[in-house]
């Protein structure tokens, strides 16, 4: 008998403090054909697992994604959710449903975690019997209702992320086991009172390396399906913001609970070791070090304005510092959101000098304005880098200009410059320059590969890394490290299939 498995999802990481709303225009909706053919994040792993088996019909329905940004508007979310539910009803019945979400979805005015809302709506429509398998990014949250709504979850195990394909594959594989072996998995989670911005949980080093490295050991325990760690999305001041660990057993709730508690204890014990484990510097110092570095290219990340964490990408502090503090350095400052500047440069055309005002388009605070002459070099109506793209921003107009010695790229919408292909698509050879500034925190894997050195700037902005500087009101307290040391035991923070 052929099993029919649907695939859908709304995968967006929301930064509530971002000044840019995620409206319908910011969303990209992928068609079934694109879900089959376009090597999409997580979906590609799900398709690979389903494709291994002739007795399975994979039915991709739709997948909605966007560059991280501010809360999704109610209208855009409602439309995407209703369309997903309509497609599930119109194309069913299904033996199982796979959902590729991120896990930090927030909707304007919705007083509920939106991944929970979306997957609960799917559960409500399908009824209790159809298994749902969910693949999540590790920078997401896990509510009690979400844990209950889906049958099984897989979560990324690397940051920077290199395993979306494996994670999608695992979600599909577990779903098929549940269907064929008629399993009723039991799931137990522990909420840790820890705020961990992604940059301090890089899985190649420190406690994150050890904790994520321990997961296959939990998975291998007889009767277990998987254990997972969600670092959480630390910047959002919400009641459900947290690091979470959870364990899933084939049928034994006590086994799941024991493993979840064990993993939670191990993680809590290592809390003080979650620190930045990369070269960091204040803005001027970092640019000076990059300029003096014997090896190139030096990748410099403007961590306060990290578009891949949801910041707007519109801040020009680092560009302005590059122009004044290191005026003779060979430096590219890429990925600045500045729609009016792009329009003016494109209207002028290559070879023309245009006066622009840096900072005049800031929607993020603080503002620093500076009038400069920009020599327009190249531009286009859409930036289309080749190769596999982990994050696909909505294509938008761009322009490359030279301001003094500095090369800057401006974009009509936020963009994530996460691969060398983004540079080459703008006529920039990334290997030929001393310093490349990108609006990221940690480097994405393909930029890490070309970097002779990486310096993370402790710059101001929406995604800045000192959590103590942010205002908190909804976050449950105490939380480490905001409140220093306090007593905590995982037994009081456990939820899911417990007696
Ligand atoms: Zn992530």
Boltz pocket constraint, residues with backbone or C-beta under 6 A from the ligand:
constraints:
  - pocket:
      binder: B
      contacts: [[A, 137], [A, 138], [A, 139], [A, 161]]
      max_distance: 6.0
